[in-house]
Amino acid sequence: MTTSRRATRPVTGLVSVLLVALFALVGCSGAPAASTPPPSAPPPAVASPPADGAALCSAAGQFQTAANNLVGVDATKVGADGVKAALQDLGTAGRNLVSAAQTQFGPDADQLKQALNSLQSTVAGLSDQAGVSAKLGAIAASVGAVEAAAQPIIDAVRTGCPAVPSPTLPSATAS
């Protein structure tokens, strides 16, 4: 489906930007790149948010903002602590999205919860540049899995929640 391919582009871009930023942070160029997880099932058709839509819209907006902020992280400026903070922000926003989406998007919310648990385990071990370097592939894979798991929920609520920002795509201006 065309929608599924389009939905994975921000995920692939985010993972690519994260890898470039982390390579710059740790100064290594030979680490293998992680493959992105396959796209999840197409989102359910939702024309507008449910009765508790304000909470779902807010959570979706916060998640997309955290994902967009992660794309903009300059690891050379923020260091390992900044990268870890951006990853933790994504995790917090993801858990809020799971809570708000559980009733309407049960299976998708469950997938997102599993991906967030993996991300949390990955982030927990990051304490310095050596930790970031050692877990570069796991970080990229975890972020990609979280983004892919959230995508069906975000795509489904976006039409009923105009305040949910569009995904930020990586720019070629990063230096």
MITI-712999 format. One line per field, with one value per residue (C-alpha): residue number from 1; residue in one letter; x negated, y negated, z. Coordinates in steps of 0.2 Angstrom, whole numbers, plus 5000, padded with zeros to 4 digits. Example, Ala and Ser with C-alpha at 12.3 -4.5 7.8 and 13.67 -1.06 7.14 Angstrom:
MITI-712999
seq = c(1,2)
type = c(A,S)
u = c(4938,4932)
v = c(5022,5005)
w = c(5039,5036)
This chain:
MITI-712999
seq = c(1,2,3,4,5,6,7,8,9,10,11,12,13,14,15,16,17,18,19,20,21,22,23,24,25,26,27,28,29,30,31,32,33,34,35,36,37,38,39,40,41,42,43,44,45,46,47,48,49,50,51,52,53,54,55,56,57,58,59,60,61,62,63,64,65,66,67,68,69,70,71,72,73,74,75,76,77,78,79,80,81,82,83,84,85,86,87,88,89,90,91,92,93,94,95,96,97,98,99,100,101,102,103,104,105,106,107,108,109,110,111,112,113,114,115,116,117,118,119,120,121,122,123,124,125,126,127,128,129,130,131,132,133,134,135,136,137,138,139,140,141,142,143,144,145,146,147,148,149,150,151,152,153,154,155,156,157,158,159,160,161,162,163,164,165,166,167,168,169,170,171,172,173,174,175)
type = c(M,T,T,S,R,R,A,T,R,P,V,T,G,L,V,S,V,L,L,V,A,L,F,A,L,V,G,C,S,G,A,P,A,A,S,T,P,P,P,S,A,P,P,P,A,V,A,S,P,P,A,D,G,A,A,L,C,S,A,A,G,Q,F,Q,T,A,A,N,N,L,V,G,V,D,A,T,K,V,G,A,D,G,V,K,A,A,L,Q,D,L,G,T,A,G,R,N,L,V,S,A,A,Q,T,Q,F,G,P,D,A,D,Q,L,K,Q,A,L,N,S,L,Q,S,T,V,A,G,L,S,D,Q,A,G,V,S,A,K,L,G,A,I,A,A,S,V,G,A,V,E,A,A,A,Q,P,I,I,D,A,V,R,T,G,C,P,A,V,P,S,P,T,L,P,S,A,T,A,S)
u = c(5000,4993,4998,4987,4972,4975,4977,4960,4950,4950,4945,4930,4925,4926,4915,4903,4901,4899,4885,4876,4878,4872,4857,4852,4854,4843,4832,4833,4836,4835,4850,4863,4880,4895,4909,4926,4941,4954,4969,4984,5001,5011,5019,5038,5049,5053,5061,5061,5055,5066,5075,5059,5051,5043,5031,5027,5024,5013,5003,5001,4995,4982,4976,4974,4965,4953,4949,4947,4935,4925,4922,4915,4903,4885,4876,4859,4867,4878,4867,4872,4883,4892,4895,4901,4913,4920,4923,4931,4942,4948,4951,4961,4972,4974,4980,4992,4998,5000,5011,5022,5024,5026,5045,5047,5030,5027,5016,5006,5005,4998,4985,4980,4978,4967,4956,4955,4950,4935,4930,4931,4919,4907,4907,4904,4887,4881,4870,4856,4849,4843,4860,4868,4854,4857,4876,4877,4885,4897,4902,4906,4916,4926,4930,4935,4946,4955,4958,4965,4976,4983,4985,5002,5009,5002,5008,5026,5028,5019,5035,5046,5032,5025,5013,5003,4987,4981,4965,4949,4938,4919,4911,4895,4890,4883,4865)
v = c(5000,4983,4976,4989,4985,4966,4969,4978,4964,4953,4968,4972,4954,4953,4968,4962,4945,4953,4964,4949,4939,4953,4957,4939,4940,4955,4952,4969,4973,4992,4997,5007,4999,5007,5012,5004,5015,5019,5007,5012,5016,5001,4990,4992,4979,4965,4949,4941,4944,4953,4945,4944,4937,4922,4933,4944,4928,4921,4937,4939,4921,4924,4940,4932,4917,4928,4938,4922,4916,4932,4928,4911,4917,4912,4925,4916,4901,4910,4925,4942,4934,4924,4939,4949,4935,4935,4954,4953,4939,4950,4964,4953,4947,4964,4971,4956,4961,4979,4974,4962,4974,4991,4991,4987,4994,5009,5020,5005,4998,5015,5015,4998,5003,5017,5006,4993,5007,5011,4993,4991,5005,4998,4981,4987,4993,4976,4966,4960,4959,4977,4983,4974,4981,4999,4998,4988,5002,5006,4987,4985,5001,4997,4979,4987,4999,4986,4975,4989,4995,4977,4973,4982,4973,4956,4958,4963,4948,4935,4931,4928,4919,4905,4899,4915,4909,4917,4928,4918,4926,4925,4911,4911,4895,4904,4902)
w = c(5000,4996,5013,5022,5011,5015,5033,5035,5027,5043,5052,5041,5040,5059,5061,5048,5057,5074,5067,5059,5075,5086,5075,5076,5095,5097,5083,5075,5057,5056,5066,5057,5053,5060,5049,5052,5057,5044,5044,5055,5049,5041,5053,5057,5048,5060,5054,5070,5088,5101,5115,5125,5109,5118,5128,5112,5102,5115,5117,5098,5097,5111,5104,5086,5094,5104,5088,5078,5092,5091,5073,5077,5091,5087,5097,5095,5105,5118,5121,5128,5141,5128,5117,5132,5137,5119,5119,5137,5131,5116,5129,5140,5126,5119,5136,5137,5119,5124,5139,5128,5113,5123,5122,5103,5097,5108,5097,5090,5108,5114,5100,5105,5123,5119,5108,5122,5134,5122,5120,5139,5142,5128,5136,5153,5149,5142,5153,5142,5125,5126,5131,5116,5104,5111,5109,5093,5083,5097,5099,5081,5080,5096,5090,5073,5082,5092,5077,5067,5081,5084,5066,5064,5079,5074,5056,5061,5073,5063,5052,5068,5077,5066,5080,5078,5069,5053,5055,5053,5040,5041,5032,5022,5031,5047,5048)
